Amino acid sequence: MRENIAVKAHRKVIMGRRVLQISKNIVELIPEDVVSVLDVGAGTGEMAQAVNSFRPKLIISGVDVYLRPKTFIPIVKYDGNVLPFDDSSFDAVIMVDVLHHCNDPISVLRECKRVSKQWILIKDHVSDSAYDEKILKFMDWVGNRAHDVVLPYNYLSSSEWISAFDDVGLKCVRTINRLNLYPMPFDIIFGSSLHCLHLLRKD
């Protein structure tokens, strides 16, 4: 019962604002010449639809390991390892809170680089302390437990993000750390430096 109340409250207070704010920040970073976009881990496609509302000329499709009964964009199922597309199939690839759910985030990032012509946008978390990790685990549990989402809690630190981009051969062009995802006073605890949005370019 407590879990249901927490999930409902999270959806009512947090999720609508989260989708709006993240989509606004993504649109701010997507280069003007981008047309075709792949949303990896798209879920229902709600985030992609919000991005499209600000940039109607974008053609966004998605992939996910789970197919929902109702989606807002075309979404195909994939195995979580190999994206079912040829090299350089899309102008840009976006991932929103996906990599920390992956058992091998670097491998997934490599696949995103392969199918992108040039650009990758990543929204994810940053965990630079034990306190950060506890807060992020709580957020993940509240937001995803009811949907049977796998929760390996693979959060990267600031330095690990930099190393990951170097390993894959991606150059970070711009980063947004303050996304204003939550209304006050929630943003003091759950916002702060726990979130990041990176625009990456293939070297």
Beta strands, then each sheet from edge to edge (+ up, - down):
strand 1: 36-40
strand 2: 59-64
strand 3: 75-77
strand 4: 90-96
strand 5: 116-125
strand 6: 170-176
strand 7: 195-202
sheet 1: 3+ 2+ 1+ 4+ 5+ 7- 6+
end
